[in-house]
Amino acid sequence: MFDHGASDEPFLSSPSFLSHCFLACVDMIVLFILEDKKQGIPIMTEHQLSLLPFYAGWGRYTQRLVAAIAPLTGEQLALRNTPQHWSIGMYVTHIVANRAWWFHARMGEGSDDLTSLELWALGVCEADVDPCHPAAELVAGLEKTWQMIQKTLARLTPADLEQVVPPLSEAERVRHAKLVEPALQPFAQMWVDKAALSGEVRPAVSLQRIIWGVLEHDIHHGSEISTILGVHGLPVLELD
């Protein structure tokens, strides 16, 4: 859903059923808390609730993904379902980059050491090139980006979900392209040129849709990784 390429902004369909369920759940919790006013209990509103408890499963999912990737050799990370599909390592690189792009580059979360991960998957997305990152680097990327997401969710409240991130301007795209490591510069130029040729203008996007989109992206590609592992007789992602 949130793949880089000619259009790095997400394909924005109508809000998902799960997003509606999430907001309905928040509203119900707020009503229960407000009801406690009658019992003399301090009132908590949607401006005080943290988003983190609602996404607790995301952290556990990341732990399972890390556990599946950490012991893999370079040869195992290069495994694919078919020659036309990406390798395990390419999918993990893409997951890490997608997290860094949306939460760090677009939402402004996290520290400067995440900048190098924003477009980490340009070679993967623009030219199907496997960067061949070792397991230790992939695990470090997963853990670093999850720490950023976790801190962000702990700070944000349901009221923040309506905040909007403006479309990516051409100048901003060029600025981000110049920040990538030298090995990725040719792919960064491909990314910039493709966007310019398409002429497509993407809409602004809310934090609600960014957060859900990144989580959905994690799950989607994590399932592909698990499938490759299973096909090749390796331990799959262990889910509850």
C-alpha positions as CSV (number, residue, x, y, z in Angstrom):
1,M,0.0,0.0,0.0
2,F,2.7,2.5,1.0
3,D,5.3,1.5,-1.6
4,H,8.0,3.9,-2.9
5,G,8.3,4.4,-6.6
6,A,6.9,7.0,-9.0
7,S,4.3,7.8,-6.4
8,D,5.7,7.4,-2.9
9,E,2.5,8.7,-1.4
10,P,-0.1,6.1,-0.4
11,F,-2.9,4.9,-2.6
12,L,-5.7,6.4,-0.6
13,S,-8.9,4.3,-0.7
14,S,-11.9,4.9,1.5
15,P,-11.2,4.5,5.3
16,S,-11.0,0.8,6.2
17,F,-13.5,-1.0,8.3
18,L,-10.8,-1.6,10.9
19,S,-10.1,2.2,11.1
20,H,-13.8,2.8,11.8
21,C,-13.8,0.1,14.5
22,F,-10.7,1.7,16.1
23,L,-12.4,5.1,16.4
24,A,-15.6,3.5,17.5
25,C,-13.7,1.7,20.3
26,V,-12.0,5.0,21.3
27,D,-15.4,6.7,21.5
28,M,-16.8,3.9,23.6
29,I,-13.9,4.1,26.0
30,V,-14.2,7.9,26.3
31,L,-17.9,7.4,27.1
32,F,-17.1,4.9,29.9
33,I,-14.5,7.2,31.3
34,L,-16.8,10.2,31.3
35,E,-19.4,8.1,33.0
36,D,-17.0,7.7,35.9
37,K,-17.5,11.3,36.7
38,K,-20.6,10.3,38.6
39,Q,-18.4,8.2,40.9
40,G,-16.0,11.1,41.6
41,I,-13.3,9.6,39.4
42,P,-11.1,12.1,37.4
43,I,-12.3,12.4,33.8
44,M,-10.0,11.4,30.9
45,T,-10.9,12.6,27.4
46,E,-9.7,11.6,24.0
47,H,-7.1,14.4,24.3
48,Q,-5.4,12.5,27.1
49,L,-5.7,8.8,25.9
50,S,-2.5,7.4,24.4
51,L,-2.7,5.5,21.1
52,L,-0.1,2.9,22.2
53,P,-2.4,0.5,24.0
54,F,-4.6,0.2,20.9
55,Y,-1.5,-0.9,18.9
56,A,0.0,-3.3,21.4
57,G,-0.1,-6.2,18.9
58,W,2.2,-4.2,16.6
59,G,5.1,-4.5,19.0
60,R,4.6,-8.2,19.4
61,Y,4.4,-8.6,15.7
62,T,7.7,-6.8,15.3
63,Q,9.3,-9.1,17.9
64,R,8.1,-12.2,16.0
65,L,9.5,-10.7,12.8
66,V,12.8,-10.0,14.4
67,A,13.0,-13.5,15.8
68,A,12.4,-15.0,12.3
69,I,15.0,-12.8,10.6
70,A,17.8,-12.7,13.2
71,P,19.2,-16.3,12.6
72,L,19.1,-16.2,8.8
73,T,22.2,-16.4,6.8
74,G,22.9,-14.3,3.7
75,E,22.0,-17.3,1.5
76,Q,18.7,-17.7,3.4
77,L,17.9,-13.9,3.2
78,A,18.3,-14.2,-0.6
79,L,15.5,-16.9,-0.9
80,R,12.5,-16.1,-3.0
81,N,9.2,-17.8,-3.9
82,T,10.0,-17.4,-7.6
83,P,12.6,-15.5,-9.6
84,Q,10.0,-12.8,-10.2
85,H,9.4,-12.1,-6.5
86,W,11.5,-10.2,-4.0
87,S,13.8,-12.0,-1.6
88,I,13.3,-12.1,2.2
89,G,16.0,-9.5,2.6
90,M,14.3,-7.2,0.1
91,Y,11.0,-7.4,1.8
92,V,12.5,-6.6,5.2
93,T,14.5,-3.7,3.8
94,H,11.2,-2.4,2.3
95,I,9.4,-2.7,5.6
96,V,12.1,-0.7,7.4
97,A,12.2,2.0,4.8
98,N,8.5,2.4,4.7
99,R,8.3,2.9,8.4
100,A,11.1,5.4,8.4
101,W,9.7,7.2,5.4
102,W,6.2,7.8,6.8
103,F,7.0,8.3,10.5
104,H,10.4,10.1,10.1
105,A,10.4,11.8,6.7
106,R,6.7,12.7,6.5
107,M,5.5,13.0,10.1
108,G,8.8,14.3,11.5
109,E,9.2,11.7,14.2
110,G,12.4,10.2,15.6
111,S,16.0,11.3,15.5
112,D,18.3,12.2,12.7
113,D,19.9,8.8,12.6
114,L,16.8,7.5,10.9
115,T,17.3,9.7,7.8
116,S,19.5,7.0,6.2
117,L,16.6,4.6,6.4
118,E,14.0,6.8,4.8
119,L,14.8,5.7,1.3
120,W,16.7,2.5,2.2
121,A,14.7,0.5,-0.3
122,L,15.0,2.7,-3.4
123,G,17.1,0.0,-5.2
124,V,14.5,-2.6,-4.3
125,C,11.5,-0.5,-5.4
126,E,13.0,1.2,-8.5
127,A,15.1,-1.6,-10.0
128,D,14.4,-4.8,-8.1
129,V,18.0,-4.8,-6.8
130,D,18.7,-6.8,-3.7
131,P,20.9,-4.7,-1.3
132,C,22.0,-7.9,0.5
133,H,21.9,-6.4,4.0
134,P,23.0,-9.0,6.6
135,A,20.5,-10.1,9.2
136,A,22.1,-7.9,11.9
137,E,21.5,-4.8,9.8
138,L,17.9,-5.7,9.0
139,V,17.1,-6.5,12.7
140,A,18.7,-3.2,13.8
141,G,16.5,-1.4,11.2
142,L,13.3,-3.2,12.5
143,E,14.1,-2.4,16.1
144,K,15.1,1.2,15.5
145,T,12.0,2.0,13.5
146,W,9.8,0.2,16.0
147,Q,11.2,2.3,18.8
148,M,10.4,5.4,16.9
149,I,6.8,4.2,16.2
150,Q,6.3,3.1,19.8
151,K,7.4,6.5,21.1
152,T,5.1,8.3,18.6
153,L,2.1,6.2,19.5
154,A,2.7,6.8,23.2
155,R,2.7,10.5,22.6
156,L,-0.2,10.8,20.2
157,T,-3.9,10.7,21.3
158,P,-7.0,9.9,19.3
159,A,-7.6,13.6,18.9
160,D,-4.3,13.8,17.0
161,L,-5.5,11.4,14.3
162,E,-7.2,14.1,12.4
163,Q,-4.0,16.0,11.8
164,V,-3.0,16.2,8.2
165,V,0.4,15.8,6.5
166,P,0.6,17.9,3.3
167,P,1.5,16.4,-0.1
168,L,5.2,15.9,-0.9
169,S,6.4,18.8,-3.0
170,E,8.9,18.4,-5.8
171,A,11.5,20.4,-3.8
172,E,11.1,18.1,-0.8
173,R,11.4,15.0,-3.0
174,V,14.7,16.3,-4.4
175,R,15.9,17.2,-0.9
176,H,15.3,13.7,0.3
177,A,16.9,12.2,-2.8
178,K,20.1,14.1,-2.1
179,L,20.3,12.6,1.4
180,V,20.7,9.0,0.4
181,E,24.0,7.2,0.5
182,P,26.1,7.2,-2.7
183,A,25.2,3.7,-3.7
184,L,21.5,4.6,-3.8
185,Q,22.0,7.9,-5.7
186,P,21.2,6.4,-9.2
187,F,17.9,5.0,-7.8
188,A,17.1,8.3,-6.1
189,Q,17.4,10.1,-9.4
190,M,15.1,7.4,-11.0
191,W,12.6,8.1,-8.2
192,V,12.7,11.8,-8.8
193,D,12.5,11.6,-12.6
194,K,9.6,9.1,-12.5
195,A,7.6,11.3,-10.2
196,A,8.2,14.3,-12.5
197,L,7.1,12.4,-15.6
198,S,3.9,11.1,-14.0
199,G,2.8,14.6,-13.0
200,E,0.6,13.0,-10.4
201,V,-0.4,15.2,-7.5
202,R,-1.2,13.2,-4.3
203,P,-3.6,14.5,-1.7
204,A,-2.8,15.4,1.9
205,V,-3.1,12.4,4.3
206,S,-4.2,12.2,7.9
207,L,-2.2,10.7,10.7
208,Q,-4.9,8.1,11.1
209,R,-4.4,6.8,7.6
210,I,-0.6,6.9,7.8
211,I,-0.5,4.9,10.9
212,W,-3.0,2.3,9.7
213,G,-1.3,2.2,6.3
214,V,2.2,1.5,7.8
215,L,0.8,-1.3,10.0
216,E,-1.1,-2.8,7.1
217,H,2.1,-2.7,5.0
218,D,4.0,-4.4,7.8
219,I,1.5,-7.3,8.0
220,H,1.2,-7.6,4.2
221,H,4.9,-8.0,3.6
222,G,5.5,-9.9,6.8
223,S,3.1,-12.6,5.5
224,E,5.1,-12.8,2.2
225,I,8.3,-13.3,4.3
226,S,6.6,-16.0,6.3
227,T,5.4,-17.7,3.1
228,I,9.0,-17.8,1.7
229,L,10.3,-19.2,5.0
230,G,7.7,-21.9,5.0
231,V,8.2,-22.9,1.4
232,H,11.9,-23.4,2.0
233,G,11.4,-25.3,5.2
234,L,12.5,-22.6,7.6
235,P,10.7,-21.5,10.8
236,V,7.8,-19.1,10.0
237,L,6.6,-16.1,11.9
238,E,5.1,-17.4,15.1
239,L,1.8,-15.5,15.8
240,D,-0.5,-15.8,18.7
